[in-house]
Each structure stands twice: as C-alpha cells, then as structure tokens.
Amino acid sequence: MSYNRINGHLLKKAIIHAAYVLRQNKKVVDALNVFPVPDGDTGTNMSLTMDQAAGELQKLQSDELKKVVDTAAWGSLMGARGNSGVILSQLFRGFSQSISSNKQSISPLEFAQAFKSGVDSAYRAVIRPVEGTILTVAREMADKMLADSRKIDDMEKIFANALSYGEKILAKTPEMLKVLKEAKVVDAGGKGLIFLMQGFLEALENPDLTESALEQKAEKTDAFEFRDAEDTIKFTYCTELFIRGRDIDLDLLKQELSDLGDSIIVTGMEGVAKIHIHSNHPGQVMETALKWGELSNIKVDNMKIQHRELIKKQETDVSHDVEDMHQPQKTEKKTGIVAVSQGQGLKDIFISLGADDVIEGGQTMNPSTENILSAIEKEPFENVIILPNNKNIIMTAEQVKLISKKNIYVLPTRSVPQGIAALLAFNPMLSIDDNLAGMSQNIKNVVTGEVTYAVRDSQWNGTKIKQGDVIGIKDGQLTVVERDKEKVLLALIDEMVRGKEYGIITIYYGQNVDASSIQNISDELSAKYANFDIEYYNGGQSLYYYIVSVE
C-alpha cells in the first residue's frame, strides 16, 4: 500500500511486528556475533529489548502517536541488554524525542528526520563509536531515507529503498572491521537491524498481517572459528545496571567510567540512566554509579565463560524454530541457586551475580530447615544449589535434601567470599555436575578473612583476648588481636597475601564502618600492593566490621 502519512495505530503495529520478525531470526544474528567480544548473544539481546518494547505497546490502550513512540522508547530502555540492545533503545529514544505531542501522524520526511535523530542519539551513547557496526548501517539507512523523502512521498517505497541500501551497507561491514573479515561474517547488530526493518516494511505492505501469517524461512550462517579469541578478551565482566536519581549528568557519568573498561554505553531518560560496560572491576562501576542515585537491575556476566560455551554451541546446528509471540518465554536456566547471607549490600551482590534468592542469615542468625525449604520450594527449578556460606549452616542445609522433592545440592561454602567465588563460576548453560565441579574449584582459590570483636575475655592458642578486642580471622583461624579495627584489617590482609605475587583483594565493609575510612584503607593497600587489584563494597553486615577475600 502507498502511504504519505503514518499514524500511531500503524506505527504500533509495525513495531510489534518488527519485534516478531527479529525473534524469528535471533539465532541467525547470534551466530554472527564476533564483535566487540565473542559472547554470541547479539540477536538474543536485541530480541529481548524489542520484546519489552512490543510488550509495553500491546498493553497500551491508546493509539495516540506520541504515546506510542514514548512507550516504545521506555520499554526498549527498560529491556535493553548488551551493546546492541542499548543502541537499539537509543534509536527509539531519539525517535520519540523528535515527535511533538500535538502530532497525530507524520510524513515520510518527518519519519526520516526522527529516525536520524535516533541515530544521533545512539552515536552519543557510545563513547568510542566504531564503523562497521549497527551504528553504520543505521546511519546510512537514515541518510537514504532523508534523501528519498525529499523527492518521494510514498512511505512504503522510501522504506523499501532504505532497506535495500542497508543490506548493501551491511555486506560491506567486513571491509570496515578486520575481525568481521577474518571471521567471514557481517556485523551481527547490523543484521539484527535489517531484520527489524524487514518486519516494519512487511507491516507497511500489509497492515492486516498477523504473526501467524508469517512463514519466513530462517537463514543459515556458515560456521566460523574463534577459539583463540578468548585470549583477546581484555575485560572479563559485562556489567549492566540502572540508576534512578535526579540530575544525572550522562556525559560526566560516562567520563567517570571511561577508565574502568571498554564498550561503554550510558543512556537515560526521565530520571533513569542505563549503564553497559565491559570491565574487570564491576564493583567499582557500581560504586561510581551509586554517586548518582539508587541502583537496580544489576547484571554481571563473565564473558570468558560465555565464550567457552559458544565454542561448544558452534559445533551443533543452529535451530531456527519460530516462537509464538504470545507464548511466555521459557528461561534456559535449569538450575536455581539459593544463598544464605546477612546484610542488604551482600544480598544485592549475590542477586546481581545470579542467585535466585538470598535467605537472611549468618553468624548468630542461622536459618532453620523450614526457612531454607520455603525458599527452595518457591523456586521454579527442579535442581537447586544451596550456598550456606557459613560452617554452622551446612548441616541444616543438608537436612533439606531429605525433605524436598527437588534435586538439592549443598555446596559447602563456609564464608561469604567462598559463596561469591562459587557464583562467579556458575554457568546456567552447563550441566549440574560441571557446575558443581567448577564452583567447588573456585572455592579452593579463595582465602577468607573476617574482622569482628570479642564478646568476652578468652584465650586462643596462647593469645589472651579481652572483651572488646578486635580480632582478625583467616580461614577460620584467629590471626590478629588489636584494639583498632583498621589496624587489624591491614595486619590480616598482610597474612592473607603472604606468598602471593598478585591477585584481587576484595573488602566487604559492614554497617558500623564509615565509608570514608574504607577509601583511605583502599588507597593505602593500593600503594602497598601494586600488583593487586583492590575492590571494596558496602556489605551492610552486622557483627563483622569487614569480610575480606584474596584470590
């Protein structure tokens, strides 16, 4: 059909249908992903981003144009995942910002201008834009739309021309990026954008088109090798989170994050900012973000583990089954994790690293068998790993195995650092046996330290202890006794790093520790241990001034 105007009803239908077409082909896009790192999930990230935008539009009762574009922008922002998802959300954000509230419909030229505004917004979100990516394809398509809309007053034809031109630009991306040329693939994000535009055009060509009417064959992509690419991953952890606060300066926030990693994207709208960064220090990213407001939707992924799993997947045929848009999405995760911890900060950390539930408990707060059983039974998984994180909770957790009908596995973590180390090794794509083996191995690499106080006079291995003394414990053994908690912490760390040339020192400070003092301690440790990375987090735990890990 020929259009010289697009209203809110048609735009809503086109976006929802575009999301459907991308979902059909997300595994094709996943198979192409080798840049910026080989995490193999560009199609999934883009599809999940679009799914949330489409879902919000399906709930929207109004067909008012401004409400449609604003809803799509908000949904895509809240659902944005990975580099490609965030860039996609920015295309929607810039588009929506260019549409005034009094518009009932837009012309082809206005549409092209709005799309160009979205491209500009996406470029601003990326600190170091690279040519040969989704940004390039989007920019070239926007320019083509602008040129054609000044001489053609037919939205369908303009869109068809832009799509054809975009496919030609996509084919040239291997000439722009060496890594694509070596892998003999086109850019994954650009390919995902092409699928979206195809879906949009189909809706323009047939406004009555429904999801069930589409019988599009998924494409096959030649396999490619990138086994050595893991060695090129400079920054291990893909970190994403939202900040809610007032007066968030996105440019300043990007500047503050610039030294913490790469692939940095900072976006936001109406008091909400989204951060995506590849970093070796996700904790420092969170600390930087905390200055601007409250954090939520924290997600930290180990890309080296993802890469190893992608190599395994490469050896199998890619499945292109069409998924019904109206069916609930099933999680690929088959194993749940329930951890025990005390303190809001530590709970947030466990959740951000993949725990499905955290039971409040620890020293002097041991949960009962019923507490643990209740947490397990409400999880939707048949397999559940319990991280007791305290030697006094292990036996209680074992009792749950006798009661629950689920498959319960108790990993005997004796401390919070051991539990965190175990979580870092967990991969939902691996079997339960492989996960237990990897998590158990990670526990062995951690030295745990704790700083607390004596509640009574005592004696330990010939050392006299007075009530109120501050004591430092290394892997369950009393090591340091002093009156000053900072002195104990520093002396304890000296013992913990003995014999190690390099590593990571992580400090979780409790609710009775001033945040300014931990910064001074971090500075002192950085000067003293130049070959160690120093990280610290607000654990919020009581009783223990500090919990420390060295690995």
C-alpha positions in Angstrom: 0.0 0.0 0.0 1.0 3.6 -0.5 1.3 5.9 2.5 2.1 9.5 2.7 1.4 9.6 6.5 1.9 7.2 9.4 -0.3 7.4 12.4 0.1 5.9 15.9 -2.0 2.8 15.2 0.1 1.7 12.2 3.4 2.6 13.9 2.4 0.5 16.9 1.5 -2.5 14.7 4.8 -2.1 12.7 7.0 -2.1 15.8 5.2 -5.1 17.3 5.6 -7.0 14.0 9.2 -6.0 13.7 9.9 -7.5 17.1 8.2 -10.7 15.9 10.4 -10.9 12.8 13.6 -10.3 14.8 12.6 -13.0 17.3 12.2 -15.5 14.4 15.7 -14.8 13.3 17.6 -14.0 16.6 19.6 -17.2 16.4 20.8 -16.2 13.0 22.1 -13.0 14.5 23.6 -14.8 17.5 25.6 -16.9 15.2 27.2 -13.9 13.6 28.3 -12.2 16.7 32.1 -11.8 17.0 32.4 -8.2 17.8 33.3 -6.4 20.1 33.7 -9.7 22.0 32.6 -13.2 21.1 29.7 -13.5 23.5 27.3 -14.7 20.9 24.2 -13.1 22.1 23.6 -10.0 20.0 20.4 -11.4 18.5 19.0 -12.5 21.8 19.8 -9.1 23.4 18.2 -7.2 20.6 15.2 -9.5 20.6 14.6 -9.2 24.3 15.0 -5.5 24.1 12.3 -5.4 21.3 10.1 -7.8 23.2 9.8 -5.5 26.1 9.1 -2.5 23.8 6.5 -4.6 22.0 5.0 -5.9 25.2 4.5 -2.3 26.5 2.9 -1.3 23.3 0.5 -4.3 23.5 -0.6 -3.1 26.9 -1.0 0.5 25.7 -4.7 1.2 25.1 -4.1 4.4 23.2 -3.1 4.8 19.6 -2.0 8.4 20.1 1.2 8.8 18.2 3.2 10.5 21.0 2.2 7.9 23.5 3.2 5.1 21.1 6.7 6.4 20.5 7.2 7.3 24.1 6.0 3.8 25.2 8.3 2.1 22.7 11.2 4.2 23.9 10.6 3.5 27.6 10.0 -0.3 27.0 13.2 -0.7 25.0 15.2 1.2 27.6 14.0 -0.9 30.4 14.5 -4.1 28.4 17.8 -3.1 26.9 20.6 -5.8 27.1 24.1 -5.7 25.8 25.7 -3.2 23.4 23.2 -3.9 20.7 20.2 -3.6 22.9 21.2 -0.3 24.4 22.0 1.1 20.9 18.6 -0.1 19.8 16.9 1.6 22.7 18.6 4.8 21.8 17.3 4.7 18.3 13.8 4.6 19.8 14.7 7.3 22.3 15.9 9.8 19.8 13.0 9.0 17.5 10.5 9.7 20.3 12.2 12.9 21.3 11.8 14.3 17.8 8.0 13.7 17.8 6.0 16.5 19.2 2.9 15.9 21.4 0.5 17.5 19.1 1.3 15.2 16.1 -1.4 12.8 15.1 0.6 11.4 12.2 3.9 12.1 10.5 5.0 12.4 6.8 7.9 10.4 5.3 10.2 13.3 5.7 9.3 13.7 9.4 9.8 9.9 9.9 13.2 10.1 8.3 14.2 13.1 10.4 13.0 11.2 13.6 15.0 8.1 12.5 18.0 10.3 12.0 17.5 11.8 15.5 17.5 8.3 16.8 20.8 7.5 15.1 22.4 10.7 16.5 21.2 9.6 20.0 22.7 6.2 19.6 26.1 7.6 18.5 26.1 9.9 21.5 25.6 6.9 23.8 28.7 5.2 22.6 32.0 6.6 23.9 34.1 5.3 21.1 31.9 4.5 18.1 33.3 2.1 15.6 32.5 2.0 11.9 31.2 -1.3 10.5 28.6 -1.9 13.2 24.9 -1.4 13.7 25.6 2.3 14.0 27.0 2.5 10.5 24.0 0.6 9.0 21.5 2.7 10.9 23.2 6.0 9.9 23.4 5.1 6.2 19.7 4.0 6.1 18.7 7.2 7.8 20.6 9.2 5.3 19.0 7.3 2.4 15.5 7.9 3.9 16.2 11.6 4.2 17.4 11.9 0.6 14.5 9.9 -0.8 11.8 11.6 1.4 12.7 14.9 -0.2 11.6 13.7 -3.6 9.3 10.8 -2.9 6.0 11.0 -0.9 5.5 7.2 -0.5 6.5 5.8 2.9 6.5 2.2 1.6 8.8 2.9 -1.3 11.1 5.0 0.8 11.3 2.2 3.4 11.9 -0.4 0.7 14.8 1.7 -0.8 16.3 2.2 2.6 16.2 -1.5 3.4 17.8 -2.5 0.1 20.5 0.1 0.7 21.0 -1.0 4.3 21.6 -4.6 3.1 24.3 -3.3 0.7 26.0 -1.4 3.6 25.8 -4.5 5.8 27.5 -6.5 3.2 30.4 -4.0 3.3 30.9 -4.2 7.1 33.7 -6.9 6.8 35.7 -4.4 4.8 35.3 -1.9 7.7 36.2 -4.2 10.5 39.1 -6.7 10.3 37.6 -9.1 12.9 34.5 -9.5 10.7 36.6 -10.1 7.6 38.7 -12.7 9.3 35.5 -14.5 10.6 33.9 -14.1 7.2 30.7 -12.7 8.6 28.8 -9.4 8.5 28.1 -7.3 11.6 25.6 -9.0 13.9 23.9 -5.9 15.2 23.5 -4.6 11.7 22.0 -7.8 10.6 19.5 -7.6 13.5 18.6 -4.1 12.4 17.9 -5.4 8.9 15.5 -8.0 10.3 13.7 -5.3 12.2 13.4 -3.1 9.2 12.1 -6.1 7.2 9.4 -6.6 9.8 8.5 -2.9 9.7 8.2 -2.9 5.9 6.0 -6.0 6.0 3.6 -4.2 8.2 3.5 -1.3 5.8 2.9 -3.6 2.9 0.1 -5.5 4.6 -1.4 -3.7 7.6 -3.6 -6.7 8.3 -0.6 -9.0 8.6 -0.6 -11.1 11.8 2.1 -13.1 13.4 0.6 -16.4 12.4 0.5 -15.3 8.7 4.3 -15.0 8.5 6.1 -18.1 7.3 9.5 -16.8 6.7 12.4 -19.2 6.4 15.3 -18.5 8.8 18.7 -18.2 7.2 21.7 -20.4 7.8 25.0 -18.9 8.6 28.3 -20.6 7.8 30.2 -21.7 10.9 33.3 -19.8 11.9 36.2 -20.3 14.2 37.2 -18.0 17.0 38.7 -20.4 19.6 41.7 -18.2 20.2 39.5 -15.1 20.7 39.2 -15.7 24.4 42.8 -14.6 24.8 41.8 -11.2 23.3 39.1 -10.5 25.9 40.7 -7.8 27.9 37.8 -7.0 30.2 36.0 -10.1 31.6 32.8 -8.9 33.1 29.9 -7.5 31.1 28.2 -5.2 33.6 24.8 -3.6 33.2 22.6 -1.7 35.7 20.0 1.1 36.0 20.4 4.3 38.1 17.3 6.1 39.4 18.0 9.7 40.5 17.7 13.4 39.8 20.0 15.5 37.7 22.1 12.6 36.3 24.8 14.1 34.1 25.2 11.4 31.5 28.3 12.9 29.9 30.0 13.2 33.3 29.0 9.7 34.2 30.5 8.4 31.0 33.7 10.3 31.7 33.9 8.8 35.2 33.5 5.3 33.8 36.0 5.7 30.9 39.0 4.3 32.8 37.1 1.3 34.2 36.7 -0.7 30.9 35.5 -0.5 27.3 32.3 -1.0 25.3 30.9 1.8 27.5 27.3 2.9 26.8 25.5 5.3 29.1 21.9 6.2 28.2 18.9 7.7 30.1 15.6 9.5 30.1 13.4 11.0 32.8 15.5 10.3 35.9 16.7 6.9 34.8 20.1 6.0 33.4 21.3 2.7 32.0 25.0 1.7 32.1 26.6 -1.0 30.0 30.4 -1.6 30.3 32.9 -4.4 29.9 35.2 -4.2 33.0 37.4 -6.2 35.3 36.0 -4.3 38.2 32.2 -4.4 38.2 32.3 -3.3 41.9 34.0 0.0 41.0 31.4 0.5 38.3 28.6 0.2 40.9 30.4 2.5 43.3 30.7 5.1 40.6 27.0 4.7 39.7 25.9 4.9 43.3 27.0 8.6 43.5 24.2 9.4 41.1 21.3 7.5 42.7 19.8 4.2 43.5 20.8 1.0 41.6 18.6 -1.7 40.2 18.5 -4.5 37.6 22.2 -5.2 38.2 23.6 -7.8 35.9 27.2 -9.1 35.7 28.2 -11.7 33.2 31.6 -13.5 32.8 32.2 -13.2 29.0 35.1 -15.8 29.1 32.7 -18.4 30.3 30.1 -17.3 27.7 32.8 -17.6 25.0 33.7 -21.2 26.0 30.1 -22.2 25.9 29.7 -20.5 22.5 32.5 -22.7 21.1 30.6 -25.7 22.2 27.4 -24.4 20.6 29.3 -23.7 17.3 29.7 -27.4 16.8 26.0 -28.0 16.7 23.4 -27.0 14.1 21.7 -23.7 14.8 18.0 -24.2 15.3 15.6 -21.7 13.8 12.3 -22.7 15.3 9.7 -20.0 15.1 8.5 -18.9 18.5 4.9 -17.8 19.1 5.0 -14.2 20.2 2.2 -14.7 22.6 3.7 -17.6 24.5 5.6 -16.9 27.7 9.3 -17.0 27.3 11.0 -20.1 29.0 14.2 -19.5 30.8 17.2 -21.5 29.6 18.4 -21.7 33.1 17.7 -25.2 34.6 19.3 -24.8 38.0 18.4 -22.4 40.7 20.7 -21.0 43.4 19.7 -20.2 47.0 22.3 -18.4 49.1 22.4 -17.5 52.8 23.8 -14.1 53.7 23.3 -11.2 56.0 23.2 -7.5 55.1 21.4 -5.7 52.3 24.6 -5.0 50.4 25.7 -8.6 50.4 22.2 -9.7 49.4 22.3 -7.3 46.4 25.7 -8.6 45.4 24.5 -12.3 45.5 21.4 -11.4 43.5 23.4 -9.4 40.9 25.8 -12.4 40.4 22.9 -14.8 39.7 21.5 -16.1 43.0 17.7 -16.6 42.7 17.0 -16.0 46.3 19.0 -14.9 49.4 17.9 -16.1 52.8 18.7 -13.7 55.6 21.1 -15.4 57.9 24.7 -16.0 59.0 26.6 -15.9 62.3 24.2 -15.8 65.2 21.3 -15.8 62.6 21.3 -19.4 61.4 18.2 -20.1 59.3 16.1 -23.2 60.1 15.5 -26.1 57.8 12.0 -24.7 57.2 13.4 -21.3 56.2 15.7 -22.9 53.6 13.0 -25.3 52.4 10.5 -22.5 51.9 13.0 -20.6 49.8 13.7 -23.6 47.7 10.1 -24.7 47.1 9.1 -21.3 45.7 11.8 -21.5 43.0 10.7 -22.9 39.6 13.7 -25.1 39.2 14.0 -28.9 39.7 17.7 -28.6 40.5 18.7 -26.2 43.3 22.2 -25.4 44.6 22.4 -24.2 48.2 25.2 -21.9 49.3 25.2 -21.9 53.1 28.2 -19.5 53.3 28.7 -20.5 56.9 30.1 -23.7 58.5 27.2 -23.7 61.0 24.5 -23.8 58.3 25.9 -26.6 56.2 24.3 -29.4 58.2 20.9 -27.6 58.3 21.0 -27.3 54.5 21.8 -31.0 54.2 18.5 -31.7 56.0 16.6 -30.1 53.2 17.7 -32.8 50.8 15.8 -35.3 52.9 12.5 -33.3 52.7 12.3 -31.6 49.3 11.2 -33.5 46.2 13.6 -31.4 44.2 17.2 -32.3 43.4 19.1 -30.4 46.1 22.9 -29.9 46.0 24.6 -28.3 49.0 27.9 -26.7 48.1 29.7 -26.5 51.5 30.7 -22.8 51.3 31.9 -21.8 54.7 32.1 -18.0 54.1 30.6 -15.2 52.0 33.7 -14.9 49.8 33.5 -18.6 49.1 29.9 -18.2 48.1 30.7 -15.3 45.8 33.6 -17.2 44.2 31.3 -20.2 43.6 28.7 -17.9 42.0 31.3 -16.4 39.6 31.9 -19.9 38.3 28.3 -20.8 37.8 27.1 -21.1 34.1 23.4 -21.8 33.5 24.3 -23.5 30.2 26.4 -26.2 31.9 25.2 -29.4 33.4 24.7 -29.6 37.2 27.8 -31.8 37.5 30.0 -29.5 35.6 28.8 -26.5 37.5 29.4 -28.2 40.9 32.9 -29.1 39.8 33.7 -25.6 38.6 32.2 -23.9 41.6 34.0 -26.3 44.0 37.3 -25.5 42.3 36.7 -21.8 42.6 36.1 -22.1 46.3 39.6 -23.5 46.7 41.2 -20.4 45.2 39.8 -18.1 47.9 41.4 -17.0 51.2 38.8 -15.6 53.6 39.3 -13.0 56.3 37.0 -11.6 58.9 37.3 -8.8 61.3 35.0 -8.8 64.3 35.1 -8.2 68.1 35.4 -10.3 71.2 32.3 -10.6 73.3 34.2 -11.9 76.4 37.6 -12.5 77.8 39.2 -15.6 76.4 42.4 -17.2 75.2 43.3 -18.7 71.8 46.4 -20.7 71.1 48.3 -18.9 73.8 47.0 -15.4 72.9 45.0 -13.6 75.5 41.9 -11.8 74.3 39.9 -9.2 76.3 36.3 -8.4 75.8 36.0 -5.6 73.2 39.3 -6.6 71.4 39.1 -6.5 67.7 40.1 -9.9 66.2 41.1 -10.9 62.7 40.3 -14.4 61.5 41.9 -16.1 58.4 40.1 -19.1 57.1 38.6 -19.9 60.5 41.9 -19.4 62.5 42.4 -16.4 64.8 45.4 -14.5 63.4 45.4 -10.9 64.7 44.3 -9.3 68.0 44.3 -5.5 68.4 42.1 -2.7 69.7 41.7 -0.8 66.4 39.7 -2.4 63.6 41.6 -0.8 60.8 44.9 -2.0 62.1 43.5 -5.5 62.4 42.3 -5.3 58.8 45.6 -4.3 57.5 47.5 -6.8 59.5 45.1 -9.6 58.5 45.5 -8.8 54.8 49.2 -8.9 55.3 48.8 -12.5 56.4 46.3 -13.4 53.7 48.5 -12.2 50.8 51.6 -13.9 52.2 53.3 -15.9 49.4 51.2 -14.4 46.6 52.7 -12.1 44.0 49.5 -10.8 42.6 45.7 -11.2 42.8 42.5 -9.4 43.9 41.8 -8.1 47.4 38.1 -7.6 48.0 36.7 -5.9 51.1 33.0 -6.0 52.2 32.6 -3.4 54.9 29.8 -3.6 57.5 27.1 -1.3 58.7 29.3 0.1 61.5 32.1 1.2 59.2 32.4 4.7 57.8 32.5 4.7 54.0 35.3 7.4 54.1 37.6 5.2 56.1 37.4 2.3 53.6 38.5 4.7 50.9 41.6 5.6 52.9 42.3 1.9 53.5 41.9 1.2 49.8 44.4 3.9 49.0 46.9 2.5 51.5 46.5 -1.0 50.2 46.9 0.1 46.6 50.2 1.8 47.4 51.4 -1.2 49.4 50.3 -4.0 47.0 50.9 -2.6 43.5 50.3 -6.0 41.8 46.9 -6.5 43.4 43.6 -5.1 42.4 41.8 -3.5 45.3 38.0 -3.6 45.4 35.5 -2.8 48.2 31.8 -2.9 48.6 29.2 -2.0 51.2 28.1 -5.4 52.5 25.9 -3.9 55.2 26.5 -6.9 57.5 26.3 -6.6 61.3 28.8 -8.1 63.8 31.7 -8.2 61.2 33.4 -4.9 60.6 35.0 -6.4 57.5 34.8 -9.5 55.4 37.8 -9.9 53.1 38.7 -12.2 50.2 42.0 -12.7 48.5 42.2 -14.7 45.3 
